[in-house]
Amino acid sequence: MSEVYAARRERLRERCTAGGSATALVSRPANVRYLAGVAPLGAVLLLGSGEDLLVCGNPPENPFAEVRPDDGLRVHELPSPGGDPAVAAADLAEGQGADSLAVEEHHLTVARHRAIGSVAPGLRIGSLGTAVEQLRVIKDEEEVSCLRIGAEIADQALGELLESILVGRTERHLALELERRLVDHGADGPAFVTSVGTGPHSGRRGHRPTDRRVEEGDFLSVCLGASYHGYRCEIGRTFVIGTSPAAWQIELYDLVFAAQRAGREALVPGAACRDVDRAARQVLDSAGYAEGLPVLTGHGVGLEIDEDPQLAPAAMGKLDACVPVTVEPGVHLPGRGGVRIDDTLVVRPEADGGPELLTITTKELLAL
């Protein structure tokens, strides 16, 4: 993997040079990990004209006990605790003879930005913008493999839960059990806070589990994800508890399923992000559910659970091949509940079989 990380840093270096700065300071943890292979707490990456440095604090425990950074990096640990690696990196850059430094202004606080200017007054401080995030959008096959394994873990955890007795258990209990199962099956941990919604809570995006107990006839909506080697996936499903679904539940489920299918089918290289959102949204709009729909139909995933691209009405840009995204339309009826169906897929050209579905738990409306 050393060659992979070195190649990523070289692509960033080329962007920096084109922007007028040969030296860059990367401080956002996901970006540090993308370029270095690890991101110890508080560590920053100094992309220098001569060598690249991973600048770390001096914690009492070895930050590389399990995973080592890329061999092409030199690790610089601060000599005393309490120092700011970003400020120390700026000082090192000036000491190496750099005259400019591009920083991630969207991540640095104003106080840290001022401290950098104070310790290295000879540096011209510029903006790196979102250059690293832009590089992260298209995934290589190693990254996709991590997402694929994470999806398999999430599918397995969800499948096992569905085989257990659910009536009478609380949303909070079910969410905790799902997160335990993720770890049992090899995940680093949950990719985000697991959402379990029952009855009137079902179908709400981002619902935080409560002590409400599962009842016969409820919709049960679940959204979970696994983090595997830092890469995060997402899956969401809706079920009916203990009885045959009511007519309104079947009708609502079929509608959301049709919207999700339309969004998935629109995932082709070159498709406008807003058009993917429109494909799913129009199905729900035409059925009279224009009000109260989620602000977006999906989003990119990777080292963070919510990355570019955004599949939303005002989104700019087009999809590329090898970009993993979620497609997650839903409808929530206040006081009654609702449906949400959520998959993680990788955009692939038609010649390669079209979008690759990573989360494969059935989307049939099951009565559990």
C-alpha positions, 0 to 999 in steps of 0.5 A: 500500500505504500505505493498507493499512499505515495501516489495519492500524495503526489497527485495532491502535490501536483495540485498544490504546485499548480496552485502556487504552493509546493508545501501543504498542511493537511489537518482533517483526520480523514484526509490525513488517513487517506494520504498517510494510511493512519491518522493518530489523534491530532496528527497532521500531514506536512506535504513538503517539497523535499520530504513528507512528515506525519507530525504527531503529539507525544501521547503516553501510548504508542499510536502505531501499536497496530497500524504503521503509517506509510513507509514513505513518510517520516514520523515527527513526534513533538518533544513535549506533550500539549503542543499543536502538531499543526503549528509545529508543522508550520514551523518545520515547513519554514525551517525547510525553506518553504515560502508558502503553505497551503492549509485546510481553512475549512478545518482549522480554527481561527485560533490555530490559523493565527498561531500558524501565522505567528510561529512562521511569519515568513510563510505565505498562508494560502488555502488548500481548499477541498483538494483532498476531498476531491481526490477521495471521491473516486475510490480505487479497488482496495477502497471498494473492497473495504466497503464491500466487506463492511457491507457484508458485515452489516448485512450479516448483523441485520440478518441475524437480528431479524431471526430473533424475537423482536416484539416487546424489545426497545428501539435502544436495545435493538440498536445496541444489539446491532452494533455489538453484532457488527463488532462481533463480525469484524467491524471496527465499529458502527459507521454512525449511530445506529437508527431503529424506529418503530411504529410512529418513529419508523421511516424518519431519517436519523431517528435516535433510538428511544425506549419505545417497545416494538408492538404487533403491526408496527413498521420497523425501520433500521439504518446501520452501517459498518466501519471496516479499515476506516471505510464506512457503508450504510444499509436501511430496511423497513419491515412489518412486525408480527402480522400481515401488513395493512393495505396502507403499509403495502402501498407506502412500501411499494411506492418507496421501493419504486423510488429507490429502484429509480434512483439506483437505475439512474446511477451511471457514469456521467449522470448529473447528481441532481438527476439521480435525486430527481429520478427517485424524488419524482416517484414520490412527488407524483404520489402526493408526497412532495412535502416533508421528503428528505433534503437529499436522496443519497450521498457519497461514502468512504472514510466518512459516512457522508462525503461528496457527491451529494444526490440532492435537487441543487447538487452540482457535478456528475457521477464518475465510475468507481464512486460509492454512493447511497440511495435512500429515499423515504416517506414518514407520515407523522403519527403513523410511521413510514418507510425508508430503504437505503443501499450502498452502491458503486457506480459502474459503467453498463459494460461492467454490469451497471451499479454494483450493489454492496448491501444485499439484504432482501428488500421484500416487505417481510412480516417478522 
